[in-house]
């Protein structure tokens, strides 16, 4: 029984090692992709909302 638990723990540690290694590589890829993309200039709030028209003053 202890032998089975021991091998189960060893297998889990090996599994987690390879999973963490892949996650670290994936994170580095995402960082590289973010740094390669050109940054878009920040738009001010008015350009996002469009032109504001006060219809009461138009009457």
trRosetta pair geometry for C-beta under 8 A, 3 or more apart (Angstrom, degrees):
i j d omega theta_ij theta_ji phi_ij phi_ji
1 4 5.8 -53 -154 32 33 111
1 5 6.6 29 151 -14 65 105
2 5 5.6 -54 -147 40 37 111
2 6 6.0 42 153 -24 68 106
3 6 5.6 -52 -147 35 29 116
3 7 6.4 23 157 -12 64 107
4 7 6.1 -57 -145 41 28 105
4 8 6.2 33 153 -23 62 109
5 8 5.5 -55 -147 36 30 116
5 9 6.4 31 155 -19 64 104
6 9 5.9 -56 -152 34 28 109
6 10 6.5 26 152 -16 64 107
7 10 5.4 -50 -143 39 36 114
7 11 6.1 39 155 -20 66 105
8 11 5.7 -54 -146 37 28 111
8 12 6.3 29 154 -19 63 107
9 12 5.7 -55 -146 36 30 112
9 13 6.4 32 155 -20 65 105
10 13 5.9 -54 -148 35 29 111
10 14 6.5 27 155 -16 63 107
11 14 5.8 -57 -149 38 31 110
11 15 6.2 33 153 -21 65 108
12 15 5.5 -54 -145 37 31 114
12 16 6.2 28 157 -16 66 107
13 16 5.9 -55 -145 39 28 108
13 17 6.3 36 153 -27 62 105
14 17 5.6 -50 -149 29 31 117
14 18 6.7 22 158 -11 64 104
15 18 6.3 -63 -154 39 28 102
15 19 6.3 25 153 -17 65 112
16 19 5.5 -57 -142 40 33 113
16 20 6.0 32 160 -19 68 107
17 20 6.2 -59 -148 37 24 106
17 21 6.4 25 154 -21 61 109
18 21 5.6 -51 -145 34 33 115
18 22 6.6 32 156 -17 64 104
19 22 6.0 -57 -153 36 31 108
19 23 6.4 29 152 -18 65 107
20 23 5.6 -54 -146 38 35 112
20 24 6.3 37 154 -21 66 103
21 24 5.9 -52 -149 33 30 111
21 25 6.6 30 152 -17 62 105
22 25 5.6 -53 -149 37 34 112
22 26 6.3 35 152 -20 66 106
23 26 5.6 -52 -145 37 33 113
23 27 6.4 37 154 -21 64 104
24 27 5.7 -52 -149 34 31 113
24 28 6.6 32 152 -18 63 103
25 28 5.7 -55 -152 35 33 111
25 29 6.5 35 150 -21 65 103
26 29 5.6 -50 -150 33 34 113
26 30 6.5 34 152 -19 65 103
27 30 5.7 -52 -148 35 33 111
27 31 6.5 35 153 -19 65 104
28 31 5.6 -52 -148 36 34 113
28 32 6.3 35 153 -20 65 105
29 32 5.7 -56 -150 36 31 111
29 33 6.4 32 152 -20 65 105
30 33 5.7 -52 -148 35 32 112
30 34 6.4 33 154 -19 65 105
31 34 5.8 -55 -149 36 31 111
31 35 6.4 25 155 -16 65 108
32 35 5.9 -58 -147 39 31 107
32 36 6.3 28 156 -21 65 110
33 36 5.9 -59 -147 35 30 110
33 37 6.7 31 157 -25 64 104
34 37 6.2 -54 -151 26 30 110
43 47 4.7 -107 -179 78 111 126
43 48 5.7 126 110 -52 123 91
44 47 5.5 92 60 9 73 100
44 48 7.6 -143 99 -4 40 92
45 48 5.8 -61 -154 37 38 111
45 49 6.2 22 157 -9 72 112
46 49 6.0 -65 -143 45 32 102
46 50 8.0 -101 172 65 58 13
46 51 7.7 38 177 -98 97 44
46 52 7.6 -88 -139 -10 90 102
47 50 7.9 41 -168 -75 27 28
49 52 6.8 9 122 -59 122 95
53 58 7.3 18 170 -42 104 131
54 57 4.7 49 102 11 108 111
54 58 7.4 167 97 -20 60 87
55 58 5.4 -50 -154 25 47 119
55 59 7.4 57 154 -32 68 92
56 59 6.5 -45 -166 12 37 112
